[in-house]
Amino acid sequence: MFEGVLFFPVTPFTATGEVDHDALRKHIGAGVDAGPGAVFVACGTGEFHALETEEYAGVVRTAVEVVGGRVPVYAGAGGALGQARGFARLAAEAGADGLLLMPPYLVEAPRAGLVAYTRAVAETTGLPLIVYNRGNARFDEASAAEVARIPAVSGFKDGTGDLDLIARIVPAVRTELAGTGKEFHFFNGMPTAEASQLAYRALGVNLYSSAAFAFAPDISLAFHRALEEDDRQLVDGLLRTFFHPLVRLRQRVPGYAVSLVKAGVALEGGTAGPVRPPLVPLTSEECAELAAIIADGRRVLAAAG
């Protein structure tokens, strides 16, 4: 069972470009100590797209070692089919508890092809696999229901923001699985998911990935508690002063969904290192703006007591 805030750590790099495993250990260790429901390593925020095979394996091993079974560790897998299956095997060998299936590389595919792609990766290891609905991997009701029947597929994560479609996919999958006893999870996977979580929650999607948890776990956890307790005053206050400004900053430049998180980790005293091309870092002015946004969020928390 997943519950609570889902932590998507960054992958720290040294100034010369290597994975900084010491920084990664500290980053993941501090995050797990704060109390997330699971760790999703080497995924979008972790620059999955930029990791070489050996780097990926090392990152997953480090995460599994640091977490030590306290919460589930899921690892990203995706890209070309052979690459996706290779990453799935490496994640299993490293001790990951499950996989988040990223979209296939570049090509547009019919729904039947996406189902076949998912099945091929799922059958590689048998690890629980969460399908990521985003980019060029977009499912409809019928294909979502079909992948949900694959034994290893345990969840569906939406990164499209198409609430009309998700309002149809959720009941379609639940109807398909009715009577099977299969445990299945739905996730809000939008960047800065908190900004849209009230809408997703109304559709029965209670789990979400929190990019903010990587650098401001106190704000992220407080927002989640406020949602659970229906504290609309605190929810609205954090949306207005913290999450909505984050969205506006994130939308300025493609790739800032990752760059912003790394900047936040650094601002909070951690070591994240640079992003890898083709991503670009925040400017110094934008880092100062991010610092002000974090401070505004904490003022709301302090006022709420």
C-alpha positions in Angstrom: 0.0 0.0 0.0 1.1 3.5 -0.8 0.2 6.4 1.5 1.5 9.8 2.2 3.7 12.0 0.1 5.8 10.3 -2.7 9.4 11.5 -2.8 11.2 11.9 -6.1 14.8 12.7 -5.3 17.2 14.5 -7.7 20.3 12.8 -9.0 23.2 14.9 -7.8 26.2 15.4 -10.1 29.7 16.6 -9.3 31.2 19.7 -10.9 32.9 17.4 -13.4 29.7 15.6 -14.3 29.8 12.3 -12.4 27.0 11.0 -10.2 27.7 12.2 -6.6 26.8 9.2 -4.6 27.7 10.8 -1.2 25.4 13.7 -2.0 22.7 11.2 -3.2 22.9 9.3 0.1 22.5 12.4 2.2 19.7 13.7 0.0 17.7 10.4 0.1 18.5 9.8 3.7 17.2 13.2 4.8 14.1 12.7 2.6 13.3 9.3 4.1 13.8 10.6 7.6 11.2 13.3 6.9 8.6 10.6 6.3 7.5 10.0 2.7 5.3 7.1 1.6 7.8 5.9 -1.0 10.9 6.9 -2.9 10.9 7.1 -6.7 14.5 7.2 -7.8 16.0 7.8 -11.3 12.6 9.0 -12.6 11.8 12.4 -14.2 13.1 14.6 -11.4 16.1 12.2 -11.1 17.1 12.9 -14.7 16.4 9.4 -15.9 16.8 10.6 -19.5 20.4 11.6 -18.8 21.7 8.6 -17.0 24.0 6.0 -18.6 23.3 2.3 -17.8 26.0 1.9 -15.2 25.0 5.2 -13.6 21.4 4.2 -13.4 22.3 0.9 -11.7 24.5 2.7 -9.2 21.8 5.3 -8.4 19.2 2.6 -7.7 21.6 0.5 -5.6 22.4 3.6 -3.5 18.7 4.4 -3.0 17.9 0.8 -1.9 20.8 0.8 0.5 20.0 4.1 2.1 16.2 3.4 2.4 16.9 0.0 3.9 13.4 -1.2 3.5 11.7 1.6 5.5 9.5 2.5 2.5 9.2 1.1 -1.1 11.8 2.1 -3.6 10.6 2.4 -7.2 12.9 3.1 -10.2 12.3 4.6 -13.6 12.5 2.5 -16.7 11.6 3.5 -20.2 12.8 4.6 -23.6 13.5 2.2 -26.4 12.0 -1.3 -25.6 15.4 -2.9 -25.2 16.6 -0.1 -23.0 13.5 -0.2 -20.9 13.8 -4.0 -20.3 17.5 -3.6 -19.5 16.8 -0.9 -16.9 14.0 -3.0 -15.5 16.4 -5.9 -15.0 19.0 -3.6 -13.4 16.4 -2.2 -11.0 15.4 -5.7 -10.0 19.0 -6.8 -9.4 19.6 -3.6 -7.3 16.7 -4.5 -5.1 14.1 -2.1 -6.2 10.5 -2.8 -5.1 8.9 -1.7 -8.4 9.1 0.3 -11.6 7.7 3.5 -13.0 7.4 3.0 -16.7 8.4 6.2 -18.6 7.3 6.8 -22.2 9.0 5.0 -25.2 11.6 7.1 -27.0 10.3 9.6 -29.5 7.9 7.5 -31.6 4.2 8.0 -31.6 2.3 4.7 -31.0 -1.2 3.5 -31.2 -2.8 2.4 -28.0 -2.4 -1.3 -28.9 1.4 -0.7 -29.3 1.5 1.0 -25.9 -0.2 -2.0 -24.3 2.3 -4.3 -26.0 5.2 -2.1 -24.8 3.9 -2.1 -21.2 3.4 -5.9 -21.3 6.9 -6.6 -22.6 8.6 -4.5 -19.9 6.2 -5.9 -17.2 7.1 -9.4 -18.1 10.8 -8.8 -17.9 11.0 -8.9 -14.1 7.5 -9.3 -12.7 8.2 -6.3 -10.4 5.1 -4.1 -9.8 4.9 -1.6 -12.5 3.2 1.8 -12.6 2.2 3.1 -16.1 3.0 6.7 -16.7 0.4 8.4 -18.9 2.2 11.4 -20.4 4.1 12.7 -23.5 3.8 10.2 -26.3 2.4 7.4 -24.1 -1.2 8.5 -23.8 -3.8 5.9 -23.0 -7.6 6.0 -23.4 -10.2 4.2 -21.3 -10.0 0.9 -23.2 -6.2 0.7 -23.2 -5.9 1.8 -19.6 -8.3 -1.0 -18.6 -6.3 -3.4 -20.7 -2.9 -2.6 -19.2 -4.5 -2.7 -15.7 -5.2 -6.4 -16.4 -1.5 -7.2 -16.9 -0.6 -9.0 -13.7 2.5 -6.9 -12.8 0.8 -3.5 -13.5 -0.2 -2.1 -10.2 -0.9 1.6 -10.9 -1.6 4.4 -13.4 0.0 7.8 -13.1 -1.3 10.7 -15.1 1.0 13.5 -16.3 -1.3 14.9 -19.0 -3.7 17.0 -16.8 -6.6 15.9 -19.0 -9.1 15.7 -16.2 -12.0 14.9 -18.6 -10.1 11.8 -19.7 -9.0 10.8 -16.2 -12.6 11.1 -15.0 -13.4 8.3 -17.5 -10.3 6.2 -17.1 -10.6 5.8 -13.3 -14.1 4.2 -13.3 -13.2 2.2 -16.5 -10.2 0.6 -14.7 -12.1 0.0 -11.5 -14.9 -1.7 -13.4 -12.4 -3.8 -15.3 -10.8 -5.0 -12.0 -14.0 -5.4 -10.0 -14.1 -8.8 -8.3 -10.5 -9.6 -9.1 -9.1 -8.5 -5.7 -6.2 -6.8 -7.4 -4.8 -3.8 -5.6 -4.4 -0.8 -8.0 -3.4 2.8 -7.4 -4.0 6.0 -9.3 -1.5 8.9 -9.1 -1.4 12.5 -10.0 1.9 12.9 -11.8 1.7 16.5 -12.9 4.7 18.7 -12.3 4.0 20.5 -9.0 1.1 18.1 -8.5 -0.1 19.9 -5.4 -1.4 22.7 -7.7 -4.0 20.3 -9.3 -4.5 17.8 -6.5 -7.9 19.2 -5.3 -9.2 18.4 -8.8 -7.6 15.0 -9.0 -8.8 14.2 -5.5 -12.4 14.9 -6.5 -11.9 12.1 -9.2 -10.7 9.6 -6.6 -7.0 10.1 -7.3 -5.5 10.6 -3.8 -1.8 9.8 -4.4 0.5 12.3 -6.0 4.2 12.9 -6.6 5.7 15.9 -4.8 8.6 17.6 -6.4 8.6 20.1 -3.5 9.3 17.3 -1.0 12.8 17.1 -2.4 13.7 20.6 -1.1 10.9 21.7 1.3 9.5 18.5 2.9 8.0 20.5 5.8 5.8 22.5 3.3 5.0 19.4 1.3 4.0 17.3 4.3 2.0 20.2 5.8 0.0 20.5 2.6 -0.7 16.8 2.5 -2.0 16.9 6.1 -4.1 19.9 5.3 -5.7 18.0 2.4 -6.3 14.9 4.5 -7.9 17.0 7.3 -9.8 19.2 4.9 -8.1 22.4 6.2 -9.0 24.5 3.3 -7.5 27.7 4.8 -4.0 26.2 4.9 -4.5 24.4 1.6 -5.5 27.7 -0.1 -2.8 29.7 1.7 0.0 27.3 0.5 -1.4 27.2 -3.0 -1.5 30.9 -3.2 1.9 31.7 -1.7 4.0 28.7 -2.6 2.7 26.2 -5.1 1.2 28.5 -7.6 4.3 30.7 -7.7 6.3 27.6 -8.2 4.2 26.7 -11.2 4.7 30.2 -12.7 8.4 29.9 -12.2 8.6 26.4 -13.5 6.7 27.3 -16.7 9.2 29.9 -17.8 11.7 27.5 -19.4 11.3 23.9 -20.6 13.0 21.6 -18.2 12.6 23.8 -15.2 10.5 21.1 -13.5 13.9 19.5 -12.8 16.2 22.5 -12.6 13.9 24.2 -10.1 14.1 21.2 -7.7 17.8 21.0 -7.9 18.1 24.7 -7.2 15.8 24.3 -4.2 17.9 21.4 -2.8 21.0 23.7 -3.1 19.1 26.6 -1.5 18.2 24.4 1.5 21.8 23.4 2.1 22.0 20.2 0.1 24.2 19.2 -2.8 22.5 18.7 -6.1 25.1 19.8 -8.6 24.3 20.9 -12.2 21.6 19.6 -14.5 22.8 17.8 -17.5 22.2 19.1 -21.1 19.8 19.7 -22.7 18.4 21.1 -19.4 19.6 24.5 -18.2 19.9 25.8 -14.6 18.0 28.7 -13.1 19.5 32.1 -13.3 20.8 33.7 -10.1 17.8 36.0 -10.1 15.4 33.1 -10.4 17.2 31.3 -7.5 16.6 34.4 -5.4 13.0 34.3 -6.5 12.7 30.6 -5.5 14.2 31.4 -2.1 11.5 34.1 -1.6 8.8 31.6 -2.6 10.1 29.1 0.0 10.2 31.7 2.6 6.6 32.8 1.8 5.4 29.2 2.2 7.0 28.9 5.6 5.5 32.1 6.7 2.1 30.6 6.0 3.0 27.5 8.0 4.2 29.6 10.9 1.0 31.6 10.9 -1.1 28.4 10.9 0.8 27.3 14.0 
